[in-house]
């Protein structure tokens, strides 16, 4: 019984709350209060009882349409409510407290919904009464209503501006996030295609070499031949699975695109020459250490990092001198791209405009187990530094 009683009580409370939020409740309450006030003040009001009651209802009930109707109907109801309120105040001296509250709510709602001109227009008659109306209660009431209505309209307009600004900010942020996500996915897709080209070559070589060893090695035990056959089958299976996962992505991305070999460090000179011609700036290539042919994956990654860094330098530091440095170590390749531009403090790419480039470079370095660092250069300008490990197994 207690549980059922609790459910009934909760349902009743929800019903009361729903009724309280209805646009008809407040106007009805104000109408009842206005009618009661008109009856109490009947002797001090001009006009007959019927006129007083009509003015009391006309200055409150149209608020229901202002709160719950469409834009055009809301405007008509607001004009009706304000007109009746002005008539009740000036000729008949029957404007009630409920009518004043209805007028304040009306101009607030108009300001809140964006009808700022109409909300301001409805305040004007009360300002005129406050300035030119008869001395006494009528002018004092006009001053009071004009002041409160102006404050209510300003509050509604401020709330509308705040809501609009928040909506625009949320939309811009969503657009920036979508743009960043799209750019990041595109960069990952390109990385996946390049890795597909590099890894597919090596897996194919494993399968070919295992099959060649099995067929050309004289006197090989049956167990060894079986293991080489298993290695070849495993390599071919891995290649099939990889192509199944990346094939569709590659086909979609490469539609209408001219196919060409993946670039490497051998094409870095051409990239720097192109950068000189495009940007019209001094771009140098500095190579240190013992130059060694590296795995195609390492060379592609290094090339793309340099390419993106040069693009960022042209965009954010036009005309600045750029140094591209490759330093070969025993276990890693150090790639540095620095410019003598304004540095990161004066760079303002805007939301989502440049972050995906840095993110793409960082993801490329991470695919090789390397690291990427970007930021101000100690000597001035901007620095991009990548450390790409290769080790003995990465040498070609």
N, C-alpha and C positions, 0 to 999 in steps of 0.2 A: 504493500500500500504506500509506503513512504517513497519508494522509487517511482511509482506511478505519479504520486503527488508532485514529486520533484520535476518529472518530465512535463507535467501539465503547467507547473509554475514557470519552468523555463520557456515553454512554448508561448505562454502568456506574455512573458517579458519580451520575447522576440517580436510578438505582434505589436506590443506597445511601441517598441523602438522603430519598427517599420512604419507604423502610423505617424510617429513623430517626424520621420524623415519625409513624409509625403508633402508635396508642395501645396496641398489644400489645407493642411492643419494650421499653419501659422496665419494665413489670411482668415480662416474661420474664427480662430481665437481672437484676432484683432477686431473682426467684425462684431463679435459678441460684446467685447469690451467697449467698442465705440457706441454700439446701440445702448448699452447700459449707461455709459457716460452721458449720452445725449438725453436719455430719460431723466437722469439726475439733474442735468443742467438745463433742462427744457425751458425754464422760465427766463434764463439769460441768453437764449439763442433766438436769432431772428428767423421768421418763417414758421410755417405750421409743422405739426408733428410728422406728417407724411414727408415733407421736404427734408426735415432734419434726419429722419431715418434713411431716406434715399441717399443723402450726402454721406452719412456714416457708412453705409454699405458700399457706396461708389468709391469712397476713398480707401477702402481696405480689400474688398473681394477681388478686384482686378489683379492683385498681387499674385494670386494663384496662377494666372497665365504668365506673369513675368517670371515666376520661378520654374514653371514646368513646360512652357510652350516653345514653339520654334521661334526663329529670329524675327520673322515678320510679325507674327502674332504677339510676341513679347513686346515689340516696339509699339504696336497699337494699344496694348493693355497698359504699358507704362505711360503713354500720352493721356489715356483716359483717366488713370489714377491721379496723375499730376494735375490735370485740368479740374477734376472734381475737388481735389484738395485745395487748389487755389480759390475756387468758387466758395468752398465751405469756409475758408478763412476770411476772404475780403467782403463779399456782400452779406453773407449770412452769419458770420462769426460762430460757425458750428464745427470748426476743425477740432477733432478729438486727439487725445494722446495716441490712440490706436492708428489714426490716420497719419500722424507724424511718423510713427515707427514704420508704417507701411511705406511711406515716402523714402525714408532712409534706407530701408532694405532694398527698395526698387533701384535707387541710384547706385547702390553698392553692387547689386547683381549686374546692372548694365555695364559698370566699369569692369567687373570681374570677367564678363563674357566678351569684352572687346568693343562694346558699343559706347565708346568713350564720349563721342560727340553728343549722342542723345542724352547720356547721363549728365553731361555738363549743361545741356540745353534745359533740362528739367529743373536745374537749380536757379536759372536766371529769373523766373517769375518771383521767387521768394527774395532774391536780392533786390529786385525792383520794389517789392512791398516793404522791405527793410529800409530802403532809402526814401521812397516817396509815399508810403502808406500813411494812413491816419495815425496821429499820435496816440499812444496808449497801448492797450493789450495787443492790438492787431500788429503794430510795428514791432513790438517786442517779440511777438510770436514769429514774425517774418525774419527778424534777426537771428533768433534761435534756430529756426528751421534751415535758413540759408547757411549758417555756420556748420551745423551738424551734417547737412546734406553734402556740403563741399568736402568735409572730412570723410564722409562715407564714400563719396565718389572717388576721392583721391586714394583711399585705402583699396577700393576695388581695382582701380587702374594699376596701382603698384603691385597688387597680387597677380593681376593678369600679366604684367610685364615680367614678373619673377617666374611665373609658370612658363611663359613663352621662352624666356632665356634658358631655363632648365631643359625644356624640350629641345631647343636648338643645340645646346651643349651635348645632350645625350645623343642626338642624331649625328652630330659631327664626330663624336667619339666612336659611335658604332660604325660610321663610314671609315674612319681612320683604322679601326681594328680590322674591318673587313678588307681594306686595301692592304694592310700589313700581312694579314693571313693569306690573301691571294698571292702577294709577292713572295712570301715565304714558301708557299706550296709550289709556285713556279720555279723557284730556285732549287727546291728539293727535287723537283721533277727533272731539271737539267742535270743535277748531280747524279740522279739515278740513271739517266741515259748514258752519261759519261762512264759511270762505274760499270754499267752493262757492257759498254764497248770494251773496256779494259779487262774486266773479269772474264767475259765470254771468251776472249782470246786465250787467256791463260788456261781456262778449263778445257777448251778445245785442244790445246797443246798437250795437256795431261792425258786426255783420252787417246790422242794420236800416238804419243810416245809410249804409252802402256801397250797399245795394240801392236806398234812396231817392234817393241822389245819382245813381246810374246811370240811374234811370227818370225823374227830374224835371229833370235838367240838359239844357237844349236845346242842340243843336249840339255835343254832346260827341263827340270823335273816337272812332273804333272801338277804338283802342288803349287810350284812357282807360277806356272802358266795359268792355273786357275785364279791365283791371287791377282795376276796382271789383268786377267779378263774381268775380275770383279772391280778392279780400279777403273778400268775403262768404262764399265757399265755405270759405276757410281758417278764418274765425271759426266757422262752423257745424261744421266738422270738429273744431276744438279743443274746442268746447262738447260735442260728442258723446263725444269721448275722455275729457274730464274727468268727465262724468256716468257713463260706463262704469266709470271707476276708483273714483269716490266714491259712486255710486248705491247699491250694495249696503251699504256701510258706513253710509250715511245711513238706509236703510230699516231695517237691523237695530237701529240705535241709537234710532231715532225710534218704534219699535213701542209703541203705547199712550201716546205722549207728545203732549200738546196742542201743535199748531204755532202759533207766534206770530212776529211780526217780530223780527229780531235787535236787541238793545238798542244804544243809543248814548249819547253824552254828554247827550242831551236827557232821558234817563231817570235821570240820576245823582242828581237831587234826590229822586226817589222811593226810590232805593236808600239814600240817606243817612237819609231819614225812617224807612224800615223798620229800618235799623240802630239808630236812636235808640229806637224802640219795643221792639225785641228785646233789646238790651243794656241799656237804661235808662241810657245814658251820654251825655255831651256829644259830639256829632259836628258839626264845622263844615266847610263847603265854602268854599274860598278860590280865587277865579279872578283871574288876572293876565294882562296882555297884551291884544291885540286879539282878541276872540272871533271865530273864523272857522269856518264849516261845513267839516268835513274829510271825507276819503274814508271810506266806511262801514267799511272794514277797520281804519283807525286808530281810529275811535270804538269799534268793538266791542272791540278789544284794550285800549284804555284803560279801558273800562267793566269788563271781566273782571278786569283787574289790580286795580282799586279794590275790586271785589267780593270777590276772594280775600284782599286785604289786610285788609279789614274783618272777614271771617270769622276770620282768624288773630288779629286784635286781640281779638275777642270771646272766642276760645278761650283765649288765653294771658294776656290782660290784662283780665279782666272788670272793668267799671266805670271803666276808664281813659278819659280824654278823647282823642279822635281828631281830627286835622286832615287833611282831604283837600284838596290843592292842585293846581290845574290852571294851568299857566303857558304861554300861547301865545307861541311865538317865530316868527321868520321862516321857519325850516326844520324845526322840531321842536316837539313837544308834551312838556312836562315834567310828569310825574305824580308827586306825593309824597304818601305816606300815613304819618303819624307818630303814635305814641301816647306817653303819659307813664307807661306801665306799668313793670314791673320790668326790661325789657330782655332781651336774648338769654341772659344768664348764668343766669337763674332759669327759663328755659323748658326743659322736658324733655318733649318730645312723645313720646319712645319710638321704637323702631326703625321706620322707614318710615311714622310717623303723620303727619308734616307736610312731609317733604321733597318729596313729589309736588306740593304746592301751590306751593312756591317754584319747583320745576322747571317746572311749567306756566306760571307767570308769565314765567319766563325764556324759555321756548320761544315764547310769544306775542310777546314783544318782539323776539326774534330773527327771526320771520317777516317783520317789517317792516324789518329791518336795524337795530333799536334795541338798547339795552342795559338791563339791570336790575341794580340794586345793593340789597342787603339787609344789615342789620346794626344795630349800636347807633347811636342818634342822638346827636350831640354834646351836646344839651341834656338827655339822658336818655330812656329808652324805646327803642322800636324804630322803624326807618325803612325804608320801601320806596320806592325812587326809580327811575322808568323814564323813559328818553328815547326818544321815538318820532318818528323823522324822517318828514316828509311832503313837503316841497318844494312847488313850484308844481304838479307833476303830480298831487299828492294832493288838491288842493282841489276841492271839488265845484262 
